[in-house]
């Protein structure tokens, strides 16, 4: 964030934006650009997780899943947040970038040998 602020101040000084309207316009442009970039990144991430999730299958190791999907949003015992609790099971949860506004969560469950035993997509209508 500090880099962004320095960049914005530098642009103001270089361009001679001393008029308040120019500063407001530049700030508005920066905010809109940042929001657009965040939405774009979220859409890209969601697309990547959705596509790669299809490649996860029962029997794969946790390392194979991590290579496919990356670091999960969180790790917990199976069924702690969604579904029925299962003993000796760990669940990797990958959330939609816009959750909880878009309540969609991809789950991959592992047994004690750290191999996939199940996968589910939890969503709300």
N, C-alpha and C positions, 0 to 999 in steps of 0.2 A: 504494500500500500504506500510505503514511503517513497518508493521509486516512482509510482504513479503521480504522487503529489509533486515531487521534484520536477517531473516531466511537464506537468501542467503549469507550474510556476515558471519554468523555463520558456515555455511557449508564450505565456503572457508577456514576459519581459522581452523576448526576441521580436515579437510581432507588435509591440507597442500598444497592447490592449489596455489602455487606461480608462476607457469609457466603460461604465458599468454594464451597459447593454451587451458589449462585446464579451465581457467576462461571463455574464449570465448565459449567453449563447454557447460559448465554449464549454462551460460547465455542463450545460444541458446535453450538448453533443457527447461529452465524455461519459456522462451517466447513461445515456441511451446506448452508446457503444459498449459499455461494460455490461449492461443488462443483456444486450443482444449476444455478446460473446458467451455469457454464462448460460443462456438458453441454448445456444448452438452447441456448446460443449455437453450440456445435459442430454440433448437429443442424440448426439454422436455416441455418448457413453451408453445410453439406453439401447440404441441400435446394436452396438457391439456386444453388450451382455445378452440381449435377446438372441442374436445370431449364434454366438458361441455357446450359449446354454444348451442349444440343441445338440452340440457335440459331446456333452457330458453323458456318460452311460454307466450303468451299474458295473462295478468291478474296477473302475479306474482309481488310481491312487490320489491322495489329497494333493500331491505335487503336480500331477497332470491337470487336475481341476484348477489349481492356482495358476498354472501356465496358461490355461484357456481363458479363465475369467478374471484373473488378478486377485488382489486382496479383497476379501469380503467386507461388507459394511460392518458386520459383527459376527462373532462365533459364540454359540451357546449350546447347552444340552438340548437334544431333540425335543421339540414340542413345547419348549418354554414359552415362546411367544405365539406360535401358531400350531394348530393340530393337537394330537394326542402325545403326551410324554412317553418316551421310549427309553428303557434302561440301556446303559453302555453304548450310547450313541451321541455323536456330536454333529451339530448342524451349522453350516456356513450360510449366512443370509446375505444376499445381494439386493439392495433396495433400488427402486426406481429413483432416478436423480431428482424427481419432483415429489417424492413421497414426503409427507403424507397427503399432499394435494392429489396425487395420483397413487392410490394405495395398491402398489404392486411390488411383490417381494419374491425373489427367486431363491429357493432353498435347495441345498445339496446336503444329504445326510451321510455320515460316515460311521462305520463300525469301529471297534477297538483296534483293528489292524489298519485303520485309516484308509479304507477303501469304500467307494460309493455303494450304498445299499438302497438309496431312494433319492428322488428329486421331485419337487413340487413347486408350483407357482401359486402364490397366495395373492388374491386380489379381491377388491370389493366393487360391486356394481355402481 
